[in-house]
Amino acid sequence: MPSSDTPRPAPASPCVRRCCLDEQEVCLGCGRTLAEIREWSQASNARREQILQDAKRRVPKQPL
Protein backbone atom coordinates (compact mmCIF):
# COMPACT_ATOMS: atom_id res chain seq x y z
CA MET A 1 0.00 0.00 0.00
CA PRO A 2 1.53 3.40 -0.96
CA SER A 3 2.31 5.76 1.85
CA SER A 4 0.28 8.92 2.27
CA ASP A 5 3.55 10.85 1.85
CA THR A 6 3.82 9.78 -1.80
CA PRO A 7 3.26 12.89 -3.92
CA ARG A 8 0.34 12.70 -6.32
CA PRO A 9 1.04 13.53 -9.96
CA ALA A 10 0.03 16.98 -11.14
CA PRO A 11 -3.47 17.07 -12.65
CA ALA A 12 -3.38 17.16 -16.44
CA SER A 13 -4.72 20.15 -18.31
CA PRO A 14 -8.35 19.70 -19.39
CA CYS A 15 -7.65 21.43 -22.72
CA VAL A 16 -9.32 19.60 -25.62
CA ARG A 17 -8.01 21.98 -28.32
CA ARG A 18 -11.47 23.45 -29.02
CA CYS A 19 -10.59 26.87 -27.67
CA CYS A 20 -13.37 29.40 -28.06
CA LEU A 21 -14.46 31.82 -25.35
CA ASP A 22 -18.09 32.71 -24.72
CA GLU A 23 -19.39 36.10 -23.54
CA GLN A 24 -18.32 35.34 -19.94
CA GLU A 25 -14.77 34.43 -21.08
CA VAL A 26 -15.34 30.72 -20.45
CA CYS A 27 -13.77 28.25 -22.88
CA LEU A 28 -16.42 26.21 -24.68
CA GLY A 29 -13.97 23.31 -25.00
CA CYS A 30 -12.71 22.81 -21.44
CA GLY A 31 -14.94 25.01 -19.29
CA ARG A 32 -12.15 27.05 -17.72
CA THR A 33 -12.33 30.81 -17.49
CA LEU A 34 -9.68 32.86 -19.24
CA ALA A 35 -8.21 33.70 -15.82
CA GLU A 36 -8.00 29.99 -14.92
CA ILE A 37 -6.32 29.17 -18.23
CA ARG A 38 -3.71 31.85 -17.57
CA GLU A 39 -3.25 30.66 -13.98
CA TRP A 40 -2.91 26.95 -14.81
CA SER A 41 0.86 26.72 -15.38
CA GLN A 42 1.66 28.36 -12.03
CA ALA A 43 -1.17 26.83 -9.98
CA SER A 44 -0.57 24.35 -7.17
CA ASN A 45 -1.96 20.85 -7.54
CA ALA A 46 -4.72 21.68 -5.06
CA ARG A 47 -5.68 24.76 -7.08
CA ARG A 48 -5.64 22.76 -10.31
CA GLU A 49 -8.03 20.24 -8.75
CA GLN A 50 -10.37 23.10 -7.83
CA ILE A 51 -10.15 24.56 -11.34
CA LEU A 52 -10.99 21.13 -12.80
CA GLN A 53 -14.03 20.78 -10.54
CA ASP A 54 -15.26 24.28 -11.39
CA ALA A 55 -14.66 23.78 -15.12
CA LYS A 56 -16.52 20.47 -15.15
CA ARG A 57 -19.65 22.25 -13.90
CA ARG A 58 -19.36 24.86 -16.68
CA VAL A 59 -18.86 22.59 -19.70
CA PRO A 60 -22.07 22.40 -21.70
CA LYS A 61 -23.58 18.94 -21.85
CA GLN A 62 -22.95 17.32 -25.22
CA PRO A 63 -26.03 15.99 -27.03
CA LEU A 64 -26.18 12.19 -27.31
C-alpha positions as CSV (number, residue, x, y, z in Angstrom):
1,M,0.0,0.0,0.0
2,P,1.5,3.4,-1.0
3,S,2.3,5.8,1.9
4,S,0.3,8.9,2.3
5,D,3.5,10.9,1.8
6,T,3.8,9.8,-1.8
7,P,3.3,12.9,-3.9
8,R,0.3,12.7,-6.3
9,P,1.0,13.5,-10.0
10,A,0.0,17.0,-11.1
11,P,-3.5,17.1,-12.7
12,A,-3.4,17.2,-16.4
13,S,-4.7,20.1,-18.3
14,P,-8.3,19.7,-19.4
15,C,-7.7,21.4,-22.7
16,V,-9.3,19.6,-25.6
17,R,-8.0,22.0,-28.3
18,R,-11.5,23.4,-29.0
19,C,-10.6,26.9,-27.7
20,C,-13.4,29.4,-28.1
21,L,-14.5,31.8,-25.4
22,D,-18.1,32.7,-24.7
23,E,-19.4,36.1,-23.5
24,Q,-18.3,35.3,-19.9
25,E,-14.8,34.4,-21.1
26,V,-15.3,30.7,-20.4
27,C,-13.8,28.3,-22.9
28,L,-16.4,26.2,-24.7
29,G,-14.0,23.3,-25.0
30,C,-12.7,22.8,-21.4
31,G,-14.9,25.0,-19.3
32,R,-12.1,27.1,-17.7
33,T,-12.3,30.8,-17.5
34,L,-9.7,32.9,-19.2
35,A,-8.2,33.7,-15.8
36,E,-8.0,30.0,-14.9
37,I,-6.3,29.2,-18.2
38,R,-3.7,31.8,-17.6
39,E,-3.2,30.7,-14.0
40,W,-2.9,27.0,-14.8
41,S,0.9,26.7,-15.4
42,Q,1.7,28.4,-12.0
43,A,-1.2,26.8,-10.0
44,S,-0.6,24.4,-7.2
45,N,-2.0,20.8,-7.5
46,A,-4.7,21.7,-5.1
47,R,-5.7,24.8,-7.1
48,R,-5.6,22.8,-10.3
49,E,-8.0,20.2,-8.8
50,Q,-10.4,23.1,-7.8
51,I,-10.2,24.6,-11.3
52,L,-11.0,21.1,-12.8
53,Q,-14.0,20.8,-10.5
54,D,-15.3,24.3,-11.4
55,A,-14.7,23.8,-15.1
56,K,-16.5,20.5,-15.1
57,R,-19.6,22.3,-13.9
58,R,-19.4,24.9,-16.7
59,V,-18.9,22.6,-19.7
60,P,-22.1,22.4,-21.7
61,K,-23.6,18.9,-21.9
62,Q,-22.9,17.3,-25.2
63,P,-26.0,16.0,-27.0
64,L,-26.2,12.2,-27.3
